[in-house]
Amino acid sequence: MPLDELFQRLIYVTPGPKTYLSVYLDLRPDRSGKKHHILFLKNRLPEISNLIPPHASERSLLAKEVKRIQKYLEENLDPAWKGIAIFTCAAEDLFIPIPMPLPPENALDLAPHPCLFSLIRHTDLYKTYAVAVADSRQARLFLVRLGKLEKQLTLSWEDKHTTRFGRLGWSLPRFQRHLQEHIKQRAKEIKENLGKLIQVGKTEYFFLSAEEGMAAELKRQLPTSVRNKLVLLPSFEAHDPDHKILTAASEALNAISRKEAEVLARQILEEAEPLSQATAGPEPTLNALQNHQIERLVFDTRFKATGWRCPKCSSLGIGGLPKACPFCQEGIGHVELREEIVARAKTQSVEFFFTENFSPLLKAGGIAALLKYKTVKKKTR
């Protein structure tokens, strides 16, 4: 199922009191082969159960969800997965496991809605992209979709020439023309097979690692639609494993996304925010979100803030807990604002960007937003 459809199921839920169990697990073993997510679940699940009164109906629903999670982890995990997010709600008959391209921090939360921050911050890694690694003897082509390797193809060629320029009486220029002809032919074969492997219009990036001559020839032969999506990777050895290549592509994609977020954050802080075209900091950004003003939202991954939420009118506030909701006078409760902001922004089709330990944004409060329209600031007397 496409990621957008999964988000729709997680965000637009039927009204009424219910709880969602959100699980993030780092599936990587340590150097001794132990998988720490197993111990994490063993310790954290009893803590979550103790949050519910012993005889409450929600306790039996939680037990049902826990059994389903444990069964899935025992029977369905792919050894290639580095991480996983699982969202369950027995009252909704909801169970959504999502493999993650990068390992998340182990976390398990019980809340009135799914906790999506750790998943949405890696959304760009679920884009569709192709990877090619090529030299004069071999080319490996990969298609990655939704964070998983979907297709793979290997091309191999036998080198019939020799590095001895005098073979068959060839001169050096003639031998170089012979090598160049081989490169052209093999680049053409790579291009043709790449076309079979991917759907160009649906592939957002093409990552390439190739010998200098092969890379230049491929650039000449690739159609403009593919060349515009080209990103060069560091060179690899012929014997390098596939996972090393795919990890490099994933890291490059993450770096591209992080750079875009930093550019947007700088634009907001240096230009847009002083001109009332943006907000910086938790409180003004939260106010703009509740007024449906936000077009793009940029977080630093270190952003955290506590606040309150009114279950009746859905109002959000930052800081300490007032005696009652200032808008409807109903009772309110503490919430983690990071998750509340993500959930609210997702329902408004806001575009998300994430920096990582980006000092200018952290100094501004760790969150900023570009607005749909310029705000008018009230004049002070």
Secondary structure, DSSP 8 states (H G I E B T S, - for coil): --HHHHHHHHHS--SSS--EEEEEEE--B-TTS-BHHHHHHHHHHHHHHTTS-TT-HHHHHHHHHHHHHHHHHHHS--TT-SEEEEEEEGGGTEEEEEEESS----EEEEESS---HHHHTTGGGGS-EEEEEE-SSEEEEEEEETTEEEEEEEEE----S-S-TTGGG--HHHHHHHHHHHHHHHHHHHHHHHHHH--GGG--EEEEEE-HHHHHHHHHHS-HHHHTTEEE-----TT--HHHHHHHHHHHHHHHHHHHHHHHHHHIIIIITTTTSEEESHHHHHHHHHTT-EEEEEEETT---EEEE-TTT--EEESS--SS-TTT----EEEEHHHHHHHHHHHTT-EEEEESS-HHHHHTTSEEEEESS--------
